[in-house]
Amino acid sequence: MAVGACYPAGFAAGVAACGMKRSGKSDLTLLVSDRPATAAGVFTTNRVVAAPVTVSRAQIQGGLARAIVTNSGSANACTGTAGRDNAWTMVAEAGAALGIPSSQVLVASTGVIGSQLPIDDVVAGIHCAAGSLAGTNGRRSANAIRTTDRYPKLAQSQVELAGGPVRIGGMAKGAGMIRPNMATTLAQVTLDAELPQAALRRILRNSVAGSFNAISVDGCTSTNDCVFMLANGASGVAVDGPRQLRVLSGAVSELMLDLAKQVVRDGEGSTRVCVYTVNGALSAPEARAAARGVAENTLVKCALHGGDPNWGRILAALGAAGVHLDPDRVSVAVGGVPIVAGGGGIDGTTVRARQQLSKDEVEVEISLGLGEGSATVIASDLSPGYVQFNSASTT
């Protein structure tokens, strides 16, 4: 069954095991289009940048791609000249194995920072994966890019455009070190629509803003984060006009939000997802800063884990967020239950608020009462399981 990034027409994947995972499971995948695809990408803003990010930033400038080669288990970050050479070797070998121009190959890596790739094994794995391409390998491909993830992240959908149906698919990995600013998040989204790179780039930027750039598990930005989007036109449907572009962009945004929420829900031991929405800020950037200030606050995350509607922690986090704020105008609601108005708590709401906070997915709405700026951040709680997992040795 074609799922995930293999769901749209013309896409297939192959996987291989190169020994980078202790489990011995697949740790390399090739995602391939049967024809040149329009390509766009966004990358981490971390100044410590992994070799594959440097390489793919250069490769994406050509605007076309046929393949993405991704390895897990080794980030190929902080590996110097040898690491960059290895990333370019992955590009060249994927091109040779597939019989396509190496200029149409993108590369991504994820895993432990500082270790060199076992490049001979990786090269062998690339050729093995190229020989096992199938449209039914979507789930196997998503599993191959996992590191600390508890499960693979896949999504697919179909949208009706004027010229006919268009399929959208995607896969992502990530559970910890999540605060993408683009941005240990990798995502690859495929479409079988036909559209120019400028339009694809707009769709990608808009979709990332409300999905991967709006999530946080631990407030940490990775060295390797990248989201790629390929549109190969295999459906024969050309996206013409602003209305069709808006419809397609909306469908892509929904799919990417689905993938982003899966990342937060995984969260390396996290138990709860919370959607923090801030309205009434002086500007959208201030709303984003306020939402992040609350969502990434350690005490707020602990309260979320315990299902405690501790509104004092929320107000304290807002006050430290560096945004314009009048405490007397702040209001807060949890799952539609008002718990703060006029900067103070509302009596008699604790029991209902606790009930809302017992859910797997929670909504917290905050109004600053100052302007029209709004933003949303999707974040996880802070659980003992998360701390235990991330205190373990990497060796």
Buried (B, 14 or more C-beta within 10 A) or exposed (E): EBBBBBBBBBBBBBBBBBBBBEEEBBBBBBBBBBEBBBBBBBBBEBEEBBBBBBBBBEBBEEBBBBBBBBBBBBBBBBBEEEBBEBBBBBBBBBBBBBEBEBBBBBBBBBBBBEBEBBBEBBBBBBBBBBEBBBBEBBBBBBBBBBBBBEEBBBBBBBBEBEBEEBBBBBBBBBBBBBBBBBBBBBBBBBBBBBBEBEBBBBBBBBBBBBBBBBBBBBBBBBBBBBBBBBBBBBBEBBBEEEEBBEBBBBBBBBBBBBBBBBBBBBBBBBBBBBBBBBBBBBBBEBBBBBBBBBBBBEBBBBBBBBBBBBBEBBBBBBBEBEBBBEEEBBBBBBBEBBBBBEBEBBEEBBEBBBBBBEEEEBBBBBBBBBBEBBBBBBBBBBBEBBEEBBEEEEE
